Amino acid sequence: MSLVWLALAAIAVWALVRLGRQTEGPGRGHWRVTATLFSAVLIAGAVLLAARGSWLAAAALAGAGLWLTVASRQRTAATRTEAMTPAEARSLLGVSADATPQQINAAWKRLMARAHPDQGGTEGLASRLNAARDRLLKG
């Protein structure tokens, strides 16, 4: 029975480590937290069932827990295919129509400080800010 408790403790540590690595914003991050906790419960149930000798049910629960773990880790790339208009770019950066390149870069830096994925932002927003800056500076 001590092996069961050791396995449950290992699952709990795994869940805590995985939750500590969350980098998404609230929308996607909440799904991952919920999926991590639920998959940990499924895997713990599989360990308990396996300890009692129910191998088929344990395999089903372990499979479901592992599938949920993998599914919650997959990232979807939100790409935008149409080109950004200058008006959209100005609106996104919050600059006027007669903004200088220095003002555009200053607005981009200010927004990117919060929108960068390393600072808790999302890759999609950071790429849109980059596209807006490029659109206004190049054309």
Secondary structure, DSSP 8 states (H G I E B T S, - for coil): -HHHHHHHHHHHHHHHHHHHT--S-HHHHHHHHHHHHHHHHHHHHHHHHHHHT-HHHHHHHHHHHHHHHHHHH--------S---HHHHHHHHT--TT--HHHHHHHHHHHHHHHSGGGT--HHHHHHHHHHHHHHHH-
